[in-house]
Amino acid sequence: MATNNTAANPSTLLPMATNNTAANPSTLLPLELVDKCIGSRMHMTMKNDREIVGVLLGFDDFVNMVLEDVTEYENTPEGRRVTKLDQILLHGSNITMMVPGGEGPVGQ
C-alpha cells in the first residue's frame, strides 16, 4: 500500500504564493500589477470578442473595472463597429486578457 509522506519530506512541497513581495522583489501578484495600472491606458479583450480600450480608474477584488475615455471595438458581419463612451463598468468575469498601455486592436 502506497503512503503519502509529503509531510515527512518537505522537499516535495510546492512553494505557496504569499503577499510578502519583500522576500523576492521580482514577484508581482496579478492584483498588484492591475493596481500599478490605475490611471494608465488599458486594452482589454472580452469573452464576447469585443475589445475595450480606456483609462483604468479603479477595480475591486473580483477585477470588476471602471474605465474612462473608452473606445469599444466590435467585429460584426458588416465590419468593425467602433463606439466611444465616457465611462464604463466591466464585469471582471468577462475579461479574458488585459494589456497595460495597450492602444487597441491592430488595423483600427
C-alpha contacts under 8 A as a table, 3 or more apart, distances in Angstrom:
res1	aa1	res2	aa2	distance
4	N	7	A	7.93
5	N	8	A	5.13
5	N	9	N	6.21
6	T	9	N	5.06
6	T	10	P	6.35
6	T	12	T	6.16
6	T	13	L	6.82
7	A	10	P	6.10
9	N	12	T	6.07
9	N	13	L	7.81
10	P	13	L	5.44
18	T	21	T	7.41
19	N	29	L	7.73
20	N	23	A	6.53
21	T	24	N	5.24
21	T	25	P	5.35
21	T	26	S	7.56
21	T	27	T	5.79
21	T	28	L	7.10
22	A	25	P	5.42
24	N	27	T	5.66
25	P	28	L	7.71
28	L	32	E	6.30
28	L	33	L	6.57
29	L	32	E	5.22
29	L	33	L	6.46
30	P	33	L	5.19
30	P	34	V	6.42
31	L	34	V	4.98
31	L	35	D	6.03
31	L	61	D	7.84
32	E	35	D	4.97
32	E	36	K	6.28
33	L	36	K	5.13
33	L	37	C	6.54
34	V	37	C	5.09
34	V	38	I	6.94
35	D	38	I	5.63
35	D	58	G	7.93
35	D	59	F	7.98
37	C	40	S	5.16
37	C	41	R	7.70
37	C	42	M	7.81
37	C	56	L	6.86
37	C	100	P	6.55
38	I	55	V	7.61
38	I	56	L	5.07
38	I	57	L	5.64
38	I	58	G	6.21
39	G	55	V	5.86
39	G	56	L	5.35
39	G	57	L	5.87
40	S	55	V	5.31
40	S	56	L	5.86
40	S	100	P	7.19
40	S	101	G	6.43
41	R	53	V	6.99
41	R	54	G	5.37
41	R	55	V	4.27
41	R	56	L	6.36
41	R	100	P	6.46
41	R	101	G	4.95
41	R	102	G	6.49
41	R	103	E	7.38
42	M	53	V	5.58
42	M	54	G	5.52
42	M	55	V	6.01
42	M	56	L	6.55
42	M	98	M	6.73
42	M	99	V	5.71
42	M	100	P	4.73
42	M	101	G	5.26
42	M	102	G	5.33
42	M	103	E	7.33
43	H	51	E	7.13
43	H	52	I	5.79
43	H	53	V	4.45
43	H	54	G	6.82
43	H	98	M	5.75
43	H	99	V	5.00
43	H	100	P	6.52
43	H	101	G	7.02
43	H	102	G	4.69
43	H	103	E	6.24
43	H	104	G	5.62
44	M	51	E	5.58
44	M	52	I	5.02
44	M	53	V	6.23
44	M	95	I	6.72
44	M	96	T	7.46
44	M	97	M	5.60
44	M	98	M	4.55
44	M	99	V	6.34
45	T	49	D	6.47
45	T	50	R	6.14
45	T	51	E	4.60
45	T	52	I	6.47
45	T	95	I	6.11
45	T	96	T	5.64
45	T	97	M	5.09
45	T	98	M	6.57
46	M	49	D	5.38
46	M	50	R	5.34
46	M	51	E	5.99
46	M	52	I	7.62
46	M	94	N	5.55
46	M	95	I	4.56
46	M	96	T	5.33
46	M	97	M	7.09
47	K	50	R	7.28
47	K	94	N	5.31
47	K	95	I	6.17
47	K	96	T	5.91
48	N	94	N	7.85
49	D	74	E	7.19
49	D	75	N	7.76
50	R	72	E	6.98
50	R	73	Y	5.73
50	R	74	E	4.84
50	R	75	N	7.20
51	E	72	E	5.79
51	E	73	Y	5.05
51	E	74	E	6.62
51	E	104	G	7.37
51	E	105	P	7.35
52	I	70	V	6.87
52	I	71	T	5.84
52	I	72	E	4.59
52	I	73	Y	6.32
52	I	104	G	7.36
53	V	70	V	5.58
53	V	71	T	5.25
53	V	72	E	6.51
53	V	102	G	7.45
53	V	103	E	6.74
53	V	104	G	5.84
54	G	67	L	5.50
54	G	68	E	5.63
54	G	69	D	5.38
54	G	70	V	4.28
54	G	71	T	6.43
55	V	67	L	5.21
55	V	68	E	5.23
55	V	69	D	6.24
55	V	70	V	7.14
56	L	65	M	7.18
56	L	66	V	6.17
56	L	67	L	4.59
56	L	68	E	6.72
57	L	65	M	7.57
57	L	66	V	5.46
57	L	67	L	5.41
57	L	68	E	6.86
58	G	65	M	5.84
58	G	66	V	5.39
58	G	67	L	7.37
59	F	62	F	7.83
59	F	63	V	5.53
59	F	64	N	5.39
59	F	65	M	4.37
59	F	66	V	6.30
60	D	63	V	5.18
60	D	64	N	5.67
60	D	65	M	6.99
61	D	64	N	7.51
62	F	92	G	5.93
62	F	93	S	7.75
63	V	91	H	7.38
63	V	92	G	4.59
63	V	93	S	7.72
64	N	89	L	7.06
64	N	90	L	5.55
64	N	91	H	4.68
64	N	92	G	4.15
64	N	93	S	7.73
65	M	89	L	5.62
65	M	90	L	5.10
65	M	91	H	6.75
65	M	92	G	6.73
66	V	87	Q	7.16
66	V	88	I	5.72
66	V	89	L	4.57
66	V	90	L	6.41
67	L	70	V	6.56
67	L	87	Q	5.58
67	L	88	I	5.37
67	L	89	L	6.56
67	L	90	L	7.93
68	E	85	L	7.54
68	E	86	D	5.49
68	E	87	Q	4.20
68	E	88	I	6.46
69	D	84	K	7.58
69	D	85	L	6.30
69	D	86	D	5.00
69	D	87	Q	6.21
70	V	84	K	5.79
70	V	85	L	4.99
70	V	86	D	6.00
70	V	87	Q	6.27
70	V	88	I	7.17
71	T	82	V	6.77
71	T	83	T	5.67
71	T	84	K	4.61
71	T	85	L	6.24
72	E	82	V	5.65
72	E	83	T	5.04
72	E	84	K	6.40
72	E	85	L	7.78
73	Y	80	R	6.74
73	Y	81	R	5.87
73	Y	82	V	4.81
73	Y	83	T	6.67
73	Y	105	P	7.89
74	E	80	R	5.64
74	E	81	R	5.15
74	E	82	V	6.51
75	N	79	G	5.85
75	N	80	R	4.44
75	N	81	R	6.20
76	T	79	G	5.09
76	T	80	R	5.85
76	T	81	R	6.86
85	L	88	I	7.09
90	L	94	N	7.55
90	L	95	I	7.80
91	H	94	N	5.78
91	H	95	I	7.30
92	G	95	I	5.50
93	S	96	T	7.91
95	I	98	M	7.44
99	V	102	G	5.20
104	G	108	Q	7.51
105	P	108	Q	6.04
